[in-house]
Amino acid sequence: MERAAGAETEPLLPPRSRPAGAARRLWWRGGSARSAGAPEDATGADNDLYINQAVVFIEDAIQYRSINHRVDSKSLWLYRWYYSRICQWILGLTITIILALAFIETPSSLTVTSDIRYRLPPWDPPCGLTESIELLCFLVFMIDVSVKSYLIGWEEFRKTKWLMAYMLTLIVSLADWIVSLSFFCRENVRIRRILRPFFLLQNSSMMKKTLKSINSTLPEMASVVLLLGVHLSLFTMFAMLLFARTKDGQQDKEWVGYFRNLPDSLTSLLVLLTTANNPDVMIPAYSKNRAYSIFFILFTVLGNLFLMNLLTAIIYNQFRGYLLKSVQSSLFRRRLGIRAAFEVLCPLKETPANAQELYVSVGDLLQVLQKVEMDSRCKQAIMRSLKTCSCDRLSAAQFQKLFEELDKDAVKQHPPSPEYQSHFMRKMQFAFGHPYFGYLGNVVALANIVSICVVLVMDADKQPSERDDFFLGAINCFFILYYLLEMLLKILAMGLKRYLSYPSNRFDGLLTGILLILEIATFAVYGFPHPGWRPELMGLLSLWDMVRLVNMLIVFRFLRIIPNMKFMALVVTTLLDLVKNLRAFAGILVVVFYAFAITGIMLFKGAVVPMGNISIVNTTSGNGSLQCGTYEQLEYWPNNFDDFAAAVVTLWDVMVVNNWQVFLEAFSRYSSPWAKTYFVAWWLISSVIWVNLFVALLLENFIHKWDRRCHREPLSDIEYQRTVELMFRDVLEEPTEEELMERLHQHPHLHLCR
């Protein structure tokens, strides 16, 4: 309830009379109260309101949403409309559109190449085009923040930092949008572009929790980063003393190349910390005296092997703890939502005067479940449990336990195989449904891969006119026919429904169908394979292109062996689960990529120019040739910040840290020595922090999978697994009755007194 704004026109629960001796339970809303002992006085409209409240609370529990929102009938309708699929889809589409504008607005990424030597002038959208799209997006966001602020109330809105930041971001963006139009879209700095990723961030509760966990881990990470800084500074001073300039210029190669001054010395050792310039940085001194290698080896061992791995261990240990707290909070939200639904349904069940425990009618709960939007499997399982229950009412513990079905994810039960009457067909079914038949298919797929490899090795150095594609075409035809036969025999043995219920079979069937279509198209265009079969120049798509496409699909089809290798299957399922878990991490990475790319465009757009357009290039003093290992000599021209797409790729190359010293040197030379600060900051955030967080999540996911594999109980017909959000379910603590009731008493719009 919005306490400061006064009461709403419609009370949540109207007053009721209470029979003598009944347990007194008062629901307060807007100054009105009613006791929960006389359901016969409740009107039909009131009962509908209680049912709708329970529906919304259960949906909040399913989605791990907060229940601290208005609960009158109009607000409940608006709340369900806001969280409907169409509204959330529109909001997600709006966020996608406003982020994608960076690819088409000035500077546009709509060119074939980002190489500044060959790139044609990009399309420049007229002023007002992308700004109009932005304005529409801002209007959607304004509606979004207005609805959210109304639903939770102004008092709660002021306490919610994310929503306050949301409104502030919108105000700044609109102001910058107005400034942009006043300058006819010719201004170089647009602040609202950097703020756009915030719209993605604030719309994801899991991303906000992950960001909060990262923020809580920063103090521990900062201590190790500080230790790395001390390590780097000390060795920099040692290096400047060891490799000081001497009178003999021939002996000063180390000084000239890497340790000329303090910034160059710091940069050289920082890059060495990532091993990107190893052993290049050591070779000049090592050529002079082998003892110098001790300095570089000691620096690398202490920095890269000890401190960097220590950082990984600290991030794993700390982040796992904070992530566990976030997941614990999600579990509490789910239990609180279910308990809130129980509390609002209790008044609909007549309570005996001497009752010590409250109950909910099974009929009322069935009525609620009919309206709740939830997974059909969970709903059917809950309703099945209710129908098989011998009692007509549920206690709080029974009600809560019933909804623990939400914490499970059932593996779909496979349909039964067909029952054949013929003895011969049963034999066929046994033979082609046996696992050994699948193993035979794996052996054939391996033979297909080996044959393709042999042909590729034999034809690697041949010109297209010298190749004889007869052998490759013939073996492809044979193996594709076998794959087709295998698929049909499996369908015969298992039945179409059971065959399609296995993802590996759907994968096989899809690729087999595509291979068959391509093979038929090849025969239709080029005829059947025969010796000297080389019609590469016929048609728009050459035979070799079609054969290569077929072979790539065959190689891809070989992945069917993964489910048959237990440890490999464990690794693959870990990776697949990791993709699900990584949505929040990937979203945060997108936010950071986006912000740094826009910042890079503002700082370095047009800084790198082709060599023909500059008067001074990095050349050796002898013959004017390019210095080895430079941006120009390596032809890194496509890596620049002249448009958004090129900036993203450049940041990716720097994050990988292979040859990232080339970017440090080039952009500091083309723009300013302070450019190194930008790239070092990106390296710290992406390679040091985010990659280590990724490793921590990978370890946690794999250990969780491995532990379940080692302690797995015999499976029933339907195997239950924990959902992604409850990956740590085994170590989570269930909230107590007192904790739930205390939180319900603190509800800003719903007050319970009992």
Beta strands, then each sheet from edge to edge (+ up, - down):
strand 1: 26-29
strand 2: 32-35
strand 3: 360-361
strand 4: 393-394
strand 5: 408-410
strand 6: 720-722
strand 7: 751-753
sheet 1: 2+ 1- 7+
sheet 2: 3+ 4-
sheet 3: 5+ 6-
end
